[in-house]
Amino acid sequence: MTIRKLFFAIAHKHQKNDSCYVLSAQDQWSVNDFATKKELTLAGLGWGRLPKNLIETALKDGTLTAINVESIPTHTDISLYMFRDRNREHGPVANHFWQELQAD
């Protein structure tokens, strides 16, 4: 009996290219969040990219193993931008978040 492993992809509402980092001719399931993707992966149903901070414990205890796939990068660097209206009052959480972003 052959058991096929599926690739799990996060479904993005605004993503134009559904094949971003997906191998061609690959069976895949799309899920809406990383928690579901993690649970499916932990259940042994397949593999996929997950944020390291979400799976650090599973990597350390051997529940999950990191794999390298030739055409898929092992990490992604992105720029984060935050915009806010200068003419409007903001709450304490937004102000604190803004100050933390400016500190970096």
C-alpha positions in Angstrom: 0.0 0.0 0.0 1.3 3.5 -0.9 0.6 6.5 1.3 1.0 9.8 -0.5 2.1 12.9 1.5 0.3 16.1 0.7 1.7 19.6 0.6 -0.2 22.0 2.8 -0.5 25.6 1.6 -2.0 28.6 3.3 -4.9 30.1 1.3 -4.4 33.8 0.9 -7.4 35.8 -0.2 -5.4 38.3 -2.2 -2.7 36.0 -3.6 -2.6 36.2 -7.4 -0.4 33.1 -7.9 -1.7 30.1 -6.0 1.5 28.2 -6.9 3.9 30.3 -4.8 6.5 27.9 -3.5 4.4 24.9 -4.5 6.0 22.1 -6.5 4.3 21.5 -9.9 2.0 18.5 -10.1 1.9 18.3 -6.3 -1.2 17.2 -4.5 -2.1 19.9 -2.0 -4.7 21.0 0.5 -5.2 24.7 1.2 -5.9 25.8 4.8 -6.7 29.2 6.2 -4.3 29.4 9.1 -0.9 28.2 10.4 -2.4 26.4 13.4 -4.4 24.1 11.1 -1.4 23.6 8.8 0.7 22.7 11.8 -1.8 20.2 13.2 -2.1 18.5 9.8 1.6 18.3 9.5 2.0 16.9 13.1 -0.6 14.3 12.2 1.8 13.1 9.5 -0.5 13.9 6.6 2.1 15.9 4.7 4.6 18.8 4.8 4.7 22.5 4.3 6.4 25.8 5.3 5.6 27.0 8.8 6.9 29.9 10.9 9.9 28.6 12.9 8.5 30.2 16.2 5.4 28.1 15.8 7.3 24.8 15.5 10.4 25.3 17.6 9.4 22.9 20.3 8.4 20.2 17.8 11.8 20.7 16.0 13.7 20.4 19.3 11.9 17.3 20.5 12.1 15.6 17.1 8.3 15.6 16.5 9.0 17.5 13.3 12.1 17.5 11.1 13.2 20.4 8.9 13.7 19.4 5.3 15.2 21.4 2.4 13.5 21.4 -1.0 15.6 22.6 -3.8 13.2 25.1 -5.3 11.7 26.4 -2.0 13.7 28.9 0.2 14.2 28.0 3.8 13.4 31.5 5.0 11.8 34.6 3.6 12.8 38.2 4.5 10.1 40.8 4.1 9.7 44.5 4.8 7.0 45.6 7.1 5.5 49.0 6.8 3.0 50.8 9.1 1.0 53.8 8.2 -1.1 56.0 10.4 -3.2 59.1 10.2 -1.3 62.0 11.8 -4.5 64.0 12.2 -6.2 61.5 14.4 -5.8 60.4 18.0 -4.6 56.8 18.5 -5.0 54.6 21.5 -2.3 53.4 23.9 -1.7 50.1 22.1 -1.3 51.7 18.7 1.0 54.4 20.1 3.1 51.8 21.9 3.3 49.7 18.7 4.3 52.8 16.7 7.0 53.7 19.1 8.4 50.1 19.1 8.6 50.1 15.3 10.4 53.5 15.3 12.9 52.2 17.8 14.1 49.5 15.4 
